[in-house]
Amino acid sequence: MAASEFEIALEQIVEEKGLSKQEVIGTIGAAIAAAYRKDFGERGQNVEGEFDPETMHTRLFDVKDVVETEEEMEKPEREILLADAKKIDADVEVGGQIRTEIEPPADMEFGRIAAQTAKQVITQRLREAEREMVVETYSDRIGEILNGSVQRIERGVIYVDLGQANGVLYPSEQVRFEHYNIGERIKVYLVEVRTEGRGPELILSRTHPDMVQKLFEMECPEVASGAVQLKGIAREPGSRAKVAVWTDQEEIDPVGSCVGQRGSRVQAVIAELGGEKIDIIEWDENPVTFISNALSPARVISVKLNEENKHAIVEVDEDQLSLAIGREGQNVRLAVRLTGWKIDVVKEGEEPKTAEQRKAEREAKLAEEAGDQDAEAPEAAEDAKEITEDAPAEGEVQDTDVDAEDTTTEDDVDASEDEGVEESDETKND
């Protein structure tokens, strides 16, 4: 290969791999040195190579560490006595190195074996350098939202092309019911850069709570500047989230800043999260106020606190009970995560049921259902007997009309845990 052709190839590698030119040149020198050491050097010998892209020539050096006495010498192939080293370099000291140029055999310079070995080492070194570049580039971006495109999907795992590297979106980090197509643009949150195994692995997420934080930073200048702080995020990805916001600046409305004019800002975040509903509530250092806000959109009458157990009993009007609990308990469940308090929601004037009471009610209900099934069993057997007796003989045809009646059993649901209601409009508008 001519020097001009090599220069073109070198520039192409630098551009494609995102590596420095000097790094690639150093890799080539190391590869040629490895080829010499394998086929012509001594076992354990330390050989270094210096490649000159202009002349296409590689200088090889035998490198030895300087030791003072023979007693200190452990690896003769890599060490040299100080007295002998002084004959080569009068200024060398113990702990230094002596580099002696090696004259390679005539068939060494880009010979078939050397070239093949060099190619393998170059490929390996470039791969290692590429991995190091990925780790260095993306380690500083952990906790950021990255833009990418879906490269491929294998066994539920989504591989995302991020430009300089590929990331992995495991099923546990995907939002339920979200579907992705090859080539589709996608925003992802960088959770971790794993370096163990065959190479660096960029762990991505669409479910991480901090993804909501970063999206609000992108949409709300007040959040990006720190004027409005997101004090807490509770999220059930793909369904609903609650965000507690706060500011110490009286002239700023923290909730309004995040909602935006006519809901424009929060709607942009909702759209990016695939329609995930978001409640924005105001954080307060007073737990009574904070818990009341967290149960929004329900209106709270009172909050009684047991600070020792971090347990709150919240009273609401009867018509607000279902709203406070939410569909399948989602509203109160998110409020618990957001505030860090255990919350029981009850109608005004009622006491919350104890765990023992709820357990007893469930057992009684199960026993009642089992009794109903036992009572129906003899009737079912008698009906089966009558049908058998009335069945036509073999070869005989009989017309039979059967009326099927669907039976639906409604389970009573404990209000403090499982009562389901239709969700109201949770997004506040300016």
Buried (B, 14 or more C-beta within 10 A) or exposed (E): EEEEEBBEEBEEBBEEBBBEEEBBBBBBBBBBBBBBBEBBBEEEBBBBBBBEBEEBEBBBBBBBBBBBEEEEBEEEEBBBBBEEBBEEBEEBEEEBBBBEEBEBEEEBBBBEEBBEBBEEBBEEBBEEBBBBBBBEBBBEEEBEBBEBBBBEBEEEEBBBBBEEBBBBBEEEBBBEEBEBEEEEEBBBBBBBBEEEEEBBBBBBBBBBBBBBBBBBBBBBEBBEEEBBBBBBBBBBBBBBBBBBBBBEEEEEBBBBBBBBEEBEBBBBBBEBBBEBBBBBBBBBEEBBBBBBBBBBBBEBEEBEBEEEEEBBBBBBBEEBBBBBBBBBBBBBBBBBBBBEBEBBBBBEEEEBBEEEEBEEEEEEEEEEEEEEEEEEEEEEEEEEEEEEEEEEEEEEEEEEEEEEEEEEEEEEEBBBBEBEBEBEEBBBEE
